[in-house]
């Protein structure tokens, strides 16, 4: 729900949510192992998700002039 709340805050609107019970193949947690990717590409994430969502919303608004 944190990922849904971030654009809600940036847009000043509440998302329409259809909360359903767990569905087949849903998972409670995932554990991404990105060490190989970072080693191979040299990429290291430096921005928190909040900043990324803020930038994405700003880019969208600028592109679509809204």
C-alpha positions in Angstrom: 0.0 0.0 0.0 3.0 2.3 0.5 3.7 2.2 -3.3 0.0 3.2 -3.9 0.0 6.0 -1.4 3.0 7.8 -2.9 1.4 8.8 -6.2 -1.8 9.6 -4.2 0.1 12.1 -2.1 1.8 13.6 -5.2 -1.4 13.9 -7.1 -3.6 15.0 -4.2 -6.1 12.3 -5.1 -7.2 8.9 -3.7 -6.7 5.9 -6.0 -9.7 3.7 -6.7 -8.8 0.4 -5.0 -10.5 -2.9 -5.5 -9.0 -4.8 -2.6 -9.3 -8.6 -3.1 -8.2 -11.6 -1.1 -4.9 -13.1 -2.0 -5.0 -14.5 -5.5 -3.3 -17.7 -6.8 0.4 -17.0 -7.4 0.3 -13.9 -5.1 3.3 -13.7 -2.8 3.6 -12.2 0.6 7.2 -11.1 0.3 9.9 -11.1 -2.4 13.7 -10.8 -2.0 15.5 -9.3 -5.0 19.1 -10.1 -5.3 20.6 -7.3 -7.3 24.2 -7.8 -6.4 25.0 -9.3 -9.8 23.3 -6.5 -11.7 25.2 -3.9 -9.7 28.5 -5.6 -10.2 27.9 -6.1 -14.0 26.6 -2.6 -14.7 28.1 -0.4 -12.0 24.6 0.9 -11.3 23.8 1.7 -7.6 20.3 3.0 -6.7 20.7 6.3 -5.0 17.2 7.9 -4.9 14.5 6.8 -2.5 11.2 5.6 -4.1 9.5 8.8 -2.8 11.8 10.9 -5.0 11.4 8.7 -8.0 7.6 8.9 -7.8 7.8 12.7 -7.3 10.0 12.9 -10.4 7.7 10.6 -12.4 4.6 12.6 -11.6 6.4 15.9 -12.5 7.5 14.4 -15.8 4.0 13.2 -16.6 2.5 16.5 -15.7 5.0 18.4 -17.8 4.7 16.1 -20.8 0.9 16.1 -20.9 0.6 19.7 -19.7 -1.7 18.9 -16.8 
